[in-house]
Amino acid sequence: KTLGQIKSESKPETLLRKRDRADEEKIFEQVRKQREEQLARKQKSKSVIKNAASFIASSRNKTKSEKALLVRTKKERPDIPSDGRLVLVIKIHPSVDAANQIKKAIQELGLSNKYSAAFARCDKHTHQLLKIAEPFVTFGEPTQEIIEKLVRKRARVLKNGEEVALKDNTYVEETLGDLEILCIEDIIHEIATVGGHFEEVQKFLCAFRLNHPQQSFKKKPVSRGGDFGNRGTKINETLNSMI
């Protein structure tokens, strides 16, 4: 700096201006911090209210689900088979707020995520599981053609701790060869005939991941123009659109 600049900056009026600017900046910084703190408190308050409302809604839905379950399981359901035939089950609605018994039934059916599918031998035990899980699933009797299409296009298995697409007959033979199931074709046959090693094949396969439907599923039973429950052979049309 030149001598003139140093003298100018040393004048009382220059020093006062600098001090005023510093005071203003300090005030502005304090105001900014206060506003940020107020906004943070406001957002936290909104979050607490939202979480509380969400918890209350979830609790109400669970209570409603438990009451409906009690009524549903008391009814005789001849429309849900129990004679050991093959059914294909698709999870079509989320079960986050469902009663614990419903969640366990869905899990036992092998359905982890929304729009996942699994085959089941519809004996008396599966009959009961379908009664419990009905508002969250749709099911029916698959054809040989749809079984083959689903297995060949969507079958996945656990290999070295990871889910991988089933494209290799060698892995089938390594895992199920002791049961004389040596290839994908044998798996398809075991499922379609509900053979003696059906359960082992089911454990070998992961749940089938399906595409989202073209239209959202309605939260009404099939018998009332909705989508959950037994749709018989029409399950093939539904599944075909989601493979």
Secondary structure, DSSP 8 states (H G I E B T S, - for coil): --HHHHHHHHSHHHHHHHHHHHHHHHHHHHHHHHHHHHHHHHHHHHHHHHHHHHHHHHHHHHHHHHHHHHHHHHS--TTS--SSEEEEEEE-S--TTS-HHHHHHHHHTT--STTEEEEEEESHHHHHHHHHHGGGEEEE---HHHHHHHHHHH-EEEETTEEEE---HHHHHHHHGGGT--SHHHHHHHHHTT-TTHHHHHHHB--EE----SS---SSBGGGTSSBEE-GGGHHHHHHTT-
